Amino acid sequence: MMLPIETAIAFVTWFVVGKVLKISSLSSLLALVALIVASFIIHPELEGIKTHAPIFIIAFLIVYKHIPNIIRLFQGKESKVI
């Protein structure tokens, strides 16, 4: 399951948010949201497997790994990238 257009959209989102806000974890999470939204818009039913479950599994793992960063974001303590 290759999603080149959705991946490009996510990369552009990550790059722009990273340049503007300079917070890497926030740009990664927003890129993840962009990837999920783009995949549903471009491919309402994915070819072959007919489900978005793999995307949600990967999204869950990414959010799980970012939990400490999400807590720091809400506390306003997340460091910025130079």
C-alpha positions as CSV (number, residue, x, y, z in Angstrom):
1,M,0.0,0.0,0.0
2,M,1.9,3.0,-1.3
3,L,0.4,6.4,-0.7
4,P,2.8,8.8,-2.5
5,I,0.4,11.8,-2.8
6,E,-0.7,11.5,0.8
7,T,2.9,11.1,1.9
8,A,3.9,14.3,0.0
9,I,1.0,16.2,1.6
10,A,2.2,15.0,5.0
11,F,5.8,15.9,4.3
12,V,4.8,19.4,3.2
13,T,2.7,19.8,6.3
14,W,5.5,18.7,8.5
15,F,8.0,21.0,6.8
16,V,5.7,24.1,6.8
17,V,4.6,23.6,10.4
18,G,8.2,22.9,11.5
19,K,9.5,26.1,9.8
20,V,6.7,28.3,11.2
21,L,6.2,27.0,14.7
22,K,9.7,25.4,15.1
23,I,8.3,22.5,17.2
24,S,9.2,19.2,15.7
25,S,6.8,17.0,17.7
26,L,3.8,19.3,16.8
27,S,4.8,19.3,13.2
28,S,5.0,15.5,13.2
29,L,1.6,15.1,14.8
30,L,0.0,17.5,12.4
31,A,1.6,15.7,9.5
32,L,0.1,12.5,10.8
33,V,-3.4,14.2,10.8
34,A,-2.8,15.5,7.3
35,L,-1.8,12.0,6.1
36,I,-4.9,10.4,7.6
37,V,-7.3,13.1,6.2
38,A,-5.6,13.0,2.8
39,S,-5.9,9.2,2.6
40,F,-9.6,9.3,3.3
41,I,-10.2,12.1,0.8
42,I,-8.0,10.6,-2.0
43,H,-8.8,6.9,-1.3
44,P,-12.2,6.5,0.4
45,E,-11.6,2.7,0.0
46,L,-8.0,1.6,-0.3
47,E,-7.4,-0.7,-3.1
48,G,-6.6,-4.3,-2.2
49,I,-7.3,-4.4,1.5
50,K,-10.4,-2.1,1.4
51,T,-9.6,-0.6,4.8
52,H,-7.6,2.1,6.5
53,A,-6.7,-0.1,9.5
54,P,-3.0,-0.1,8.8
55,I,-2.9,3.7,8.7
56,F,-4.7,3.8,12.1
57,I,-2.4,1.2,13.6
58,I,0.7,3.2,12.5
59,A,-1.0,6.5,13.7
60,F,-1.7,4.9,17.1
61,L,2.0,3.9,17.4
62,I,3.1,7.3,16.5
63,V,0.8,9.1,18.9
64,Y,1.8,6.5,21.6
65,K,5.5,7.3,21.1
66,H,4.7,11.1,21.3
67,I,2.8,11.0,24.6
68,P,5.6,12.7,26.6
69,N,5.8,15.3,23.9
70,I,2.1,15.9,23.9
71,I,2.2,16.4,27.7
72,R,5.0,18.9,27.3
73,L,3.0,20.7,24.5
74,F,0.0,21.1,26.8
75,Q,2.3,22.3,29.6
76,G,4.0,24.7,27.3
77,K,7.4,23.1,28.0
78,E,8.1,21.5,24.6
79,S,11.4,22.8,23.3
80,K,11.7,24.5,20.0
81,V,14.0,23.4,17.1
82,I,16.6,26.0,16.2
